[in-house]
Amino acid sequence: MSFAGHVLDMINRQKLNDALKSKKKDRFDKIKDSQNSSSKKLFAIKKKNLSEKELLEIKTKYKQLRNKEKLKEIIFVLIIVVVFGSLISFFAINFLF
């Protein structure tokens, strides 16, 4: 008799889980649809007619900015490596030997 109770409990839990899954899926689909429909309307890209000269200027400014950012990142990483390397070597020399 107790075996049947466990089986019925398992079946009921499975039904509840399936109901939760479908409820969450419906909610997710509703949110996804609302985001997709509104984003297309709000963020529609308007094409601008740029001359070749203006386009070239924008590209060169972007490349210069990108190169400056890369240089900053490289310098930052080198500083961090030097600081941590010196700390590790200091502790290794003083406490291991």
C-alpha positions in Angstrom: 0.0 0.0 0.0 2.8 2.4 0.8 4.4 1.8 -2.6 1.3 3.2 -4.4 1.4 6.3 -2.2 4.9 7.0 -3.4 4.0 6.4 -7.0 0.9 8.7 -6.8 3.0 11.4 -5.1 5.6 11.1 -7.8 3.0 11.4 -10.5 1.4 14.5 -8.8 4.8 16.2 -8.5 5.5 15.5 -12.2 2.2 17.1 -13.1 3.0 20.2 -11.0 6.4 20.5 -12.5 5.0 20.3 -16.0 2.5 23.0 -15.1 5.2 25.2 -13.8 7.3 24.7 -16.9 4.5 25.7 -19.2 3.6 28.7 -17.1 7.2 29.9 -17.0 7.6 29.3 -20.8 4.5 31.2 -21.6 5.7 34.1 -19.4 9.2 34.0 -21.0 7.7 34.0 -24.5 5.4 36.9 -23.6 8.4 39.0 -22.3 10.6 38.0 -25.2 7.9 39.1 -27.7 7.3 42.4 -26.0 11.0 43.2 -26.0 11.5 42.3 -29.6 8.5 44.2 -30.9 9.3 47.4 -28.9 13.1 47.4 -29.6 12.5 47.3 -33.4 10.4 50.4 -33.2 12.5 52.3 -30.7 15.9 51.6 -32.1 15.4 51.7 -35.8 18.6 52.9 -37.4 18.3 55.8 -39.7 20.9 55.8 -42.5 22.8 58.9 -42.9 24.3 59.9 -46.2 28.0 60.6 -45.5 30.5 61.7 -48.0 33.7 59.6 -48.4 35.7 62.3 -46.6 33.5 62.4 -43.6 33.4 58.6 -43.4 37.2 58.5 -43.6 37.5 61.0 -40.8 35.2 59.0 -38.6 37.1 55.8 -39.2 40.5 57.5 -38.5 39.2 59.0 -35.2 37.8 55.6 -34.2 41.1 53.9 -35.0 43.1 56.5 -33.0 40.7 56.1 -30.0 40.9 52.4 -30.2 44.7 52.4 -30.3 44.8 54.8 -27.3 42.5 52.5 -25.3 44.7 49.4 -26.2 47.8 51.2 -25.1 46.2 52.2 -21.8 45.2 48.5 -21.3 48.7 47.3 -22.1 50.3 49.7 -19.7 47.8 48.8 -16.9 48.4 45.1 -17.4 52.2 45.6 -17.4 52.0 47.6 -14.2 49.9 44.9 -12.5 52.3 42.2 -13.6 55.3 44.0 -12.4 53.7 44.8 -9.0 52.5 41.3 -8.4 55.7 39.8 -9.8 57.8 41.8 -7.4 55.5 41.0 -4.4 55.7 37.3 -5.2 59.5 37.3 -5.6 59.8 39.3 -2.4 57.8 36.8 -0.4 59.4 33.9 -2.1 62.9 35.1 -1.3 62.2 36.2 2.3 60.0 33.3 3.5 61.1 30.3 1.4 64.9 30.6 1.6 
